[in-house]
Structures are given as C-alpha cells and as structure tokens.
Amino acid sequence: MLEGRHALVTGGGTGIGLAIAQALAGQGAQVTITGRRAEVLKDAAAQAGGGGLHPLVMDVTDEAQVADGIAQAVQARGPVQVCIPNAGIAEGRALHKTDTAFWRRVMDTNLDGAFWTIRESLHSMRGTGWGRVVAVASIAGIRGLAGASAYTASKHGLIGLIRGLSEDYLGQPFTFNAVCPGYVDTEIVSRNADAISTRAGVSADEARAMMVAQNRHQRLIAPDEVARAVLWLCGPGSDSVNGQAIEIAGGRV
C-alpha cells in the first residue's frame, strides 16, 4: 500500500524504530532510517534485505545535521511522505537532582529533534498530495510518570506539537498523529531495569517486574505491536484520524 512512497524513521536502527521501518518497507516504501551509529544502521539495512531500508547517519539534536540529512534523503529517494519522529531517550531523574544539562539533553532529543525532523520533512511533503506524520510519544505524554518529570514534559510537548500541526493542516491531505506506548520489550527497558535496580536497591528482575506492572495487561509490549498501529495510521481508511494520541498500553491509561 506504500509502493513508491518515501518514509523516514529517526532512531530506525533498533527497537521500535526498526520495527516500524521494517513494517513500512514490507508495504513497499523506501525507508530512510537514521541514527548516530553507522554500523547499527548498516546492519539493520543488511538484515532487512531487498534494499528497502537506507541508512543515514544523523543526530536529531543537531539542527544542521537534520536539515542536511533529510535534504540528502529527499534528493536520493524523493519527497518524504511518511515521517516517523521516533528517536528519543527515556531516562528518569528526580526534579531536585535534574540539572539544566540533563533537562536540555532530554528536550533536545525528544522534542527539539522531533520538531526539526517534522519541519524538514514537511518542506518536501507539502509539495505532494498525501502525507503522514506519526510521532512515537509515550504513555508519559498522556499522564505523569513518577521520577521522570523531564521525560514526561518532553512527551507532553511532542503530543502538543502534533495536535497543533493537525489543526494547521486541517482539510489538506496530511495527517498528524502520535502513538503512546507503555513499556515496550526493547533495550531501553533492559537499561532502565539496571538503573532502577541501582536506585531502588532491588534486583534487576524486580525492577523489570515493576515496569511490566505499569502496563495494564501485565506484560511488555512487542515492538511489532507499535509498528502495526503506525502502519494503520499510514494505510487506507485512516484519513479522518488526525490529531490523536493513541495509547498502546494494554488498557486505558
């Protein structure tokens, strides 16, 4: 259903981003996957086979890199018609221990990076007759997440950006939505389990169980579940779904 479309997925070399990229490529899209580590991106593209994934080294916290990288991708594969700002960091820290450097690192990645990615993609998308922007937010964008005020603020901001854009382009052939997963079975959960273990004085298994318990259906979400939701938002019949923050958390958050 996406034959001939060019999609761009930031943070597309691992985890949720890679699952989304593979799903889009499976529907015929040519997918530019971005990230900071060239080898990770190259390995992801090679494993996909068929030439559907195209690696591009790009740090979303660097405005110039985002502008130059997306311009290169457009020159190589045409206008970006599916934009997936997925790159993000998920780290918690109590507010009284949050210095400005940590706050800025979270915002630079999760919010500023998404803003630059969408803006630069829109330059080419607006010249076409169809486009989809699906941001990967979080349940933290729907409700507060204890011990992670900076992360929560960044994801609330991302959903606000999506909702504002959906209003800006009402009546035009472009939609803007966000998916909001709970805890997903990726490397991020493993890293957070170690961090929680150290901070709370519990075992890594106990820390993992604490995260699992936050999902209403009491299990981790598979990356492919998020990818299928994104695919639906890019597929036939999704034209009237716009400005939404779709929870993927095993139940109402």
N, C-alpha and C positions, 0 to 999 in steps of 0.2 A: 504493500500500500504506500510505501515511501520511495518507490523507484524514481530515480532522478533527483531526489531531494538531497541537500547537503545539511547534515546535522553537526553540531559542535557540542561536545561534552567536556566541561572542565573537571579536573580530577578523574579523568576517564581511564586511568591505568589500573585501578584497583577497586575493590569493594562495590558499592552501589553504582558509582560512575561507570565502571567496566560492565556491570550487568546491564545498565541502560544502553550503553554503546553497542553491546552485542545484540540486544533486542532490536534496536533501530536498524543495525546492519542486516539483521535477519529479515527485515521487511524491505530491504533493497536500498536503504540510504547509504550514502558515502559519509562516513563519520570521522570527523577530526577529533581525536582525543588529546587533551592537553594535561600537562603536569610538569613538575620540576625535575623529574628524574628520567633522563632519556632512555636508559636501559629498561626500566619498568614499562614505559610506553611501547618500546620496540618489541619487548617480549609479549605484551598484550596483543599487539597487532599481528605478530607472527603466529600466535596461538589461535587467533580467530580464523586465519586463512582466508582465501578468497579475495583479499585486497579491500575489504570493506572498512577496515579501521586504519586511520592515518595518523601517526604520532606527530605531535608538535610540542616542543619544549616551551613552556610559557608559565611564568609566575603570576598568578592573578593579583598579587599585592603590588605589582609594578604596572602602573597605568600605561607607560610607553610599551612595555612588552605585550600587554593585552591588545593595544591598538595595532602594533606591528604584526603580532602573531595572527590575529583574526584577518587582517588585510592579506597576509600571505595565504591563509586558508581559502579566502574568497577568490583570490587570483587562481589558485590551483583547482578548486572544486565548485566554484560558483557561489551565489549568494547563500548565506546561512538562512535556512527556512525553519530549522528546528534548533533552538538554543536551550541548552540544559546547563545552567549555572549550578554545579554540584560541588565544586571544590570547597572544602571547609575544614575547620579544626574544631574538635569537641573536647575542651578542657575545662575542668571546674576549678574554682578558687573562691574562697570566702571573700566578700567585698572588702573587709578590713585588711586583707592580705593582697588585694589587687592593686598593683602599681599601674601607672599610666602606660608603661611599655607593654604589659600583658594585655591591658584593655585595647590598646591600639592594634596589637597583633591579631586579636580575635576579630575586631571590626574590619581591619584591612583585608583579612581573608574572607570572612563570612558575608560581609555587607558591601564594602567598597569593591571587592573583587567581582561580586555578582553584578553590581551596578555597572562597572566598566565592561564586563562581558556582554551584558544585555545591550548597553548603549552601542557598542561597536558592532554587534550583530545586527541591530536594527538598521544601521546605515545601509546594509545590503538588503535586508528582509523587506524594508518598506518599498523597495522597487519591484516587488513581486506581488502576486495575487493571493498569497497564502503564507501563513507563518504561525509557529507555535513556540511559546516560551514557557518552560516548566522548570521552576526553581526547586531544588531539593532543600527544603527547610527542615523542620523537626517538630515533634510534639512540644518542644520548648518554645516554639513560636506561637503555640496555642495557649499554653499555661506556663506558669513559672516552674523552673527546675531548681530545686534546692541545691545550694552550693555552687551554682553556675550562673550568677547574675549577668556576667558579660556575655556568655554564650546565649542566654535567654534573650537579652536585649538585641543581640545581633540577628537572631532568627525572627523576633518580632518585627524588627526593621525590614528584613527581607520580605516578609509577608506584606508589610505596608507598601513596599516598593511595587510588588506585584499587583496589589489592589489598585494603587494609583495608576499604573500603566494600563490596567484593564479599563479604567474609566477614560483615559486619554484616547484609546483606540476603539471605543465603542462604535459598532456599525461598520468597522473595517474588517478585512479577512484575517485578522490576527487575534490570538487569544493568549492570555497570561494567567497562569495558574501556579500553585505550589503544592507539592506533596510533603506531608509531615509525618515521617516515620517515627515509630518508637525505637526501641533498641534493636539494631539490626546485627546479624551474625557476621561481623567483619573484624578486621584487625583493630579497629578503633575500640571495640568492646573489650578485646583482649588487653589493650594498653590501659584502658580505663579500669579494668579489673585489678591490674597491678597497682595503679595509682590509689584506688580506693582501699586496697588491701593494706598499703603502707600507711595511708592517712587514718584509717579507721581501726587498724590493728586486728584485722580479720584475715582469714585465708583467702587466696585468690578464688577458690571455688565459692566461698561465701559471698565474696564481692560480686562475682558473676551472677549468683542467685539473686542478689539484691537488685541488679539491673533487670533480670528476667521478670522479677515480680512487678516491675513498673509497666510491663505490657499486660493489657487486660486479659489476654488469653493465656498468659503464663508460659510463654515460650519466646525465643528470639525470632525475629522476622528474617526471612531469607531475602537476600538482595534481589532475587528474581521477582519477588512479590512487589517490590517497589518499581522495578523495571516494567512490569506488566501494567501497572497503574499509569506510568508515564506513556507507555505505548497507546493505551486507551485514549489519553488526552491528545495524542497526535493522530488518531485514527478517524475513520468515518463516523459521523454522528456526534462528534464532540464539539461542534461549532458553537453551541449555546452554553457550554461550560466555560465560564470566564470569571476571573477574579476570585477563584475558590482556593481554599486551603484544605486539602483533602487529607484527613487523618488515616494513617496506616499503622494502627497500634493495637489491633485485636479487640477493639471495643471503643465506645465513646470515651474520649479523654476528659 
